[in-house]
Amino acid sequence: MTLEELKSNIKWWESKRWIFNLLVGAFGLFAIFNALAESPYDWTSEDTIGVLIWGIGANIFYSLGTLFELFDWYYLNNKIGIKNFRWYFFISGTFLSCIYTFWCVVAYFIGTVW
């Protein structure tokens, strides 16, 4: 892999990050607003900090796509060919992140309110 290919790989993943953030954020907001509408819960600054930390953590995990490609290139000489599975990893990772975010919000409010 040349430096140009590396830049291209990073550009590919980074150009999709906004889609990931939009979808995971939408699932999280939907779950939060749904839970707040059904329960007598007072939102606190700790909750806001938790949402921000969750977003940062989700973006760190999103960056693993780029790191796995780099790992495959550098250590395995493209034997796995992760580049060929980008769309699969992007779609499945985004879907699982959305479901996990929704589930964690529901679990948080069940544990806090009920």
Rosetta constraint file for C-alpha pairs under 8 A:
AtomPair CA 1 CA 5 HARMONIC 5.83 0.50
AtomPair CA 1 CA 6 HARMONIC 6.66 0.50
AtomPair CA 1 CA 73 HARMONIC 6.75 0.50
AtomPair CA 2 CA 6 HARMONIC 6.30 0.50
AtomPair CA 3 CA 7 HARMONIC 6.20 0.50
AtomPair CA 4 CA 8 HARMONIC 6.10 0.50
AtomPair CA 5 CA 9 HARMONIC 6.14 0.50
AtomPair CA 6 CA 10 HARMONIC 6.29 0.50
AtomPair CA 6 CA 70 HARMONIC 7.80 0.50
AtomPair CA 7 CA 11 HARMONIC 6.01 0.50
AtomPair CA 8 CA 12 HARMONIC 6.10 0.50
AtomPair CA 9 CA 13 HARMONIC 6.48 0.50
AtomPair CA 9 CA 66 HARMONIC 7.01 0.50
AtomPair CA 9 CA 69 HARMONIC 7.91 0.50
AtomPair CA 10 CA 14 HARMONIC 6.02 0.50
AtomPair CA 10 CA 66 HARMONIC 6.20 0.50
AtomPair CA 11 CA 15 HARMONIC 5.86 0.50
AtomPair CA 12 CA 16 HARMONIC 6.76 0.50
AtomPair CA 13 CA 17 HARMONIC 6.51 0.50
AtomPair CA 13 CA 63 HARMONIC 7.95 0.50
AtomPair CA 13 CA 65 HARMONIC 7.28 0.50
AtomPair CA 13 CA 66 HARMONIC 6.57 0.50
AtomPair CA 14 CA 18 HARMONIC 7.91 0.50
AtomPair CA 16 CA 20 HARMONIC 6.61 0.50
AtomPair CA 17 CA 21 HARMONIC 6.15 0.50
AtomPair CA 17 CA 62 HARMONIC 7.71 0.50
AtomPair CA 18 CA 22 HARMONIC 5.96 0.50
AtomPair CA 19 CA 23 HARMONIC 6.16 0.50
AtomPair CA 20 CA 24 HARMONIC 6.07 0.50
AtomPair CA 20 CA 94 HARMONIC 5.89 0.50
AtomPair CA 21 CA 25 HARMONIC 5.72 0.50
AtomPair CA 21 CA 59 HARMONIC 7.77 0.50
AtomPair CA 22 CA 26 HARMONIC 5.97 0.50
AtomPair CA 23 CA 27 HARMONIC 6.24 0.50
AtomPair CA 23 CA 94 HARMONIC 7.61 0.50
AtomPair CA 23 CA 98 HARMONIC 6.77 0.50
AtomPair CA 24 CA 28 HARMONIC 6.15 0.50
AtomPair CA 24 CA 94 HARMONIC 7.26 0.50
AtomPair CA 24 CA 97 HARMONIC 6.47 0.50
AtomPair CA 24 CA 98 HARMONIC 4.75 0.50
AtomPair CA 24 CA 101 HARMONIC 6.96 0.50
AtomPair CA 25 CA 29 HARMONIC 5.98 0.50
AtomPair CA 25 CA 55 HARMONIC 7.93 0.50
AtomPair CA 26 CA 30 HARMONIC 5.97 0.50
AtomPair CA 27 CA 31 HARMONIC 6.19 0.50
AtomPair CA 27 CA 98 HARMONIC 5.82 0.50
AtomPair CA 27 CA 99 HARMONIC 7.69 0.50
AtomPair CA 27 CA 101 HARMONIC 6.95 0.50
AtomPair CA 27 CA 102 HARMONIC 5.84 0.50
AtomPair CA 28 CA 32 HARMONIC 6.10 0.50
AtomPair CA 28 CA 98 HARMONIC 7.48 0.50
AtomPair CA 28 CA 101 HARMONIC 5.81 0.50
AtomPair CA 28 CA 102 HARMONIC 5.54 0.50
AtomPair CA 28 CA 105 HARMONIC 6.97 0.50
AtomPair CA 29 CA 33 HARMONIC 5.97 0.50
AtomPair CA 30 CA 34 HARMONIC 5.94 0.50
AtomPair CA 31 CA 35 HARMONIC 6.04 0.50
AtomPair CA 31 CA 102 HARMONIC 5.69 0.50
AtomPair CA 31 CA 105 HARMONIC 6.18 0.50
AtomPair CA 31 CA 106 HARMONIC 6.66 0.50
AtomPair CA 32 CA 36 HARMONIC 6.04 0.50
AtomPair CA 32 CA 105 HARMONIC 6.44 0.50
AtomPair CA 32 CA 106 HARMONIC 7.83 0.50
AtomPair CA 33 CA 37 HARMONIC 6.01 0.50
AtomPair CA 34 CA 38 HARMONIC 6.49 0.50
AtomPair CA 35 CA 39 HARMONIC 6.23 0.50
AtomPair CA 35 CA 106 HARMONIC 7.03 0.50
AtomPair CA 35 CA 109 HARMONIC 6.64 0.50
AtomPair CA 36 CA 40 HARMONIC 7.01 0.50
AtomPair CA 36 CA 41 HARMONIC 6.28 0.50
AtomPair CA 39 CA 113 HARMONIC 6.91 0.50
AtomPair CA 40 CA 113 HARMONIC 7.57 0.50
AtomPair CA 41 CA 113 HARMONIC 6.89 0.50
AtomPair CA 43 CA 47 HARMONIC 6.42 0.50
AtomPair CA 43 CA 48 HARMONIC 7.97 0.50
AtomPair CA 44 CA 48 HARMONIC 6.74 0.50
AtomPair CA 45 CA 49 HARMONIC 6.27 0.50
AtomPair CA 46 CA 50 HARMONIC 6.08 0.50
AtomPair CA 47 CA 51 HARMONIC 6.28 0.50
AtomPair CA 48 CA 52 HARMONIC 6.35 0.50
AtomPair CA 49 CA 53 HARMONIC 6.16 0.50
AtomPair CA 50 CA 54 HARMONIC 6.03 0.50
AtomPair CA 51 CA 55 HARMONIC 6.24 0.50
AtomPair CA 52 CA 56 HARMONIC 6.31 0.50
AtomPair CA 53 CA 57 HARMONIC 6.09 0.50
AtomPair CA 54 CA 58 HARMONIC 6.10 0.50
AtomPair CA 55 CA 59 HARMONIC 6.29 0.50
AtomPair CA 56 CA 60 HARMONIC 6.27 0.50
AtomPair CA 57 CA 61 HARMONIC 6.35 0.50
AtomPair CA 58 CA 62 HARMONIC 6.15 0.50
AtomPair CA 58 CA 97 HARMONIC 7.56 0.50
AtomPair CA 59 CA 63 HARMONIC 6.28 0.50
AtomPair CA 60 CA 64 HARMONIC 7.04 0.50
AtomPair CA 62 CA 93 HARMONIC 7.88 0.50
AtomPair CA 63 CA 67 HARMONIC 6.53 0.50
AtomPair CA 64 CA 68 HARMONIC 5.84 0.50
AtomPair CA 65 CA 69 HARMONIC 6.40 0.50
AtomPair CA 65 CA 86 HARMONIC 7.88 0.50
AtomPair CA 65 CA 89 HARMONIC 7.45 0.50
AtomPair CA 65 CA 90 HARMONIC 7.81 0.50
AtomPair CA 66 CA 70 HARMONIC 6.26 0.50
AtomPair CA 67 CA 71 HARMONIC 6.01 0.50
AtomPair CA 68 CA 72 HARMONIC 6.08 0.50
AtomPair CA 68 CA 82 HARMONIC 7.44 0.50
AtomPair CA 69 CA 73 HARMONIC 6.16 0.50
AtomPair CA 69 CA 82 HARMONIC 5.80 0.50
AtomPair CA 69 CA 83 HARMONIC 6.46 0.50
AtomPair CA 70 CA 74 HARMONIC 5.95 0.50
AtomPair CA 71 CA 75 HARMONIC 5.61 0.50
AtomPair CA 71 CA 76 HARMONIC 7.05 0.50
AtomPair CA 72 CA 76 HARMONIC 4.88 0.50
AtomPair CA 72 CA 77 HARMONIC 6.18 0.50
AtomPair CA 72 CA 78 HARMONIC 5.16 0.50
AtomPair CA 72 CA 79 HARMONIC 6.95 0.50
AtomPair CA 72 CA 80 HARMONIC 6.51 0.50
AtomPair CA 72 CA 81 HARMONIC 7.14 0.50
AtomPair CA 72 CA 82 HARMONIC 6.92 0.50
AtomPair CA 73 CA 77 HARMONIC 4.74 0.50
AtomPair CA 73 CA 78 HARMONIC 4.70 0.50
AtomPair CA 73 CA 79 HARMONIC 7.96 0.50
AtomPair CA 74 CA 78 HARMONIC 7.74 0.50
AtomPair CA 76 CA 80 HARMONIC 7.37 0.50
AtomPair CA 78 CA 82 HARMONIC 7.46 0.50
AtomPair CA 81 CA 85 HARMONIC 7.41 0.50
AtomPair CA 82 CA 86 HARMONIC 6.54 0.50
AtomPair CA 85 CA 89 HARMONIC 6.24 0.50
AtomPair CA 86 CA 90 HARMONIC 5.96 0.50
AtomPair CA 87 CA 91 HARMONIC 5.95 0.50
AtomPair CA 88 CA 92 HARMONIC 5.90 0.50
AtomPair CA 89 CA 93 HARMONIC 5.55 0.50
AtomPair CA 90 CA 94 HARMONIC 5.96 0.50
AtomPair CA 91 CA 95 HARMONIC 6.05 0.50
AtomPair CA 92 CA 96 HARMONIC 6.05 0.50
AtomPair CA 93 CA 97 HARMONIC 6.01 0.50
AtomPair CA 94 CA 98 HARMONIC 6.16 0.50
AtomPair CA 95 CA 99 HARMONIC 6.29 0.50
AtomPair CA 96 CA 100 HARMONIC 5.94 0.50
AtomPair CA 97 CA 101 HARMONIC 5.95 0.50
AtomPair CA 98 CA 102 HARMONIC 6.17 0.50
AtomPair CA 99 CA 103 HARMONIC 6.06 0.50
AtomPair CA 100 CA 104 HARMONIC 6.03 0.50
AtomPair CA 101 CA 105 HARMONIC 6.28 0.50
AtomPair CA 102 CA 106 HARMONIC 6.33 0.50
AtomPair CA 103 CA 107 HARMONIC 6.06 0.50
AtomPair CA 104 CA 108 HARMONIC 5.96 0.50
AtomPair CA 105 CA 109 HARMONIC 6.27 0.50
AtomPair CA 106 CA 110 HARMONIC 6.08 0.50
AtomPair CA 107 CA 111 HARMONIC 6.11 0.50
AtomPair CA 108 CA 112 HARMONIC 6.04 0.50
AtomPair CA 109 CA 113 HARMONIC 5.64 0.50
AtomPair CA 109 CA 114 HARMONIC 7.44 0.50
AtomPair CA 110 CA 114 HARMONIC 5.21 0.50
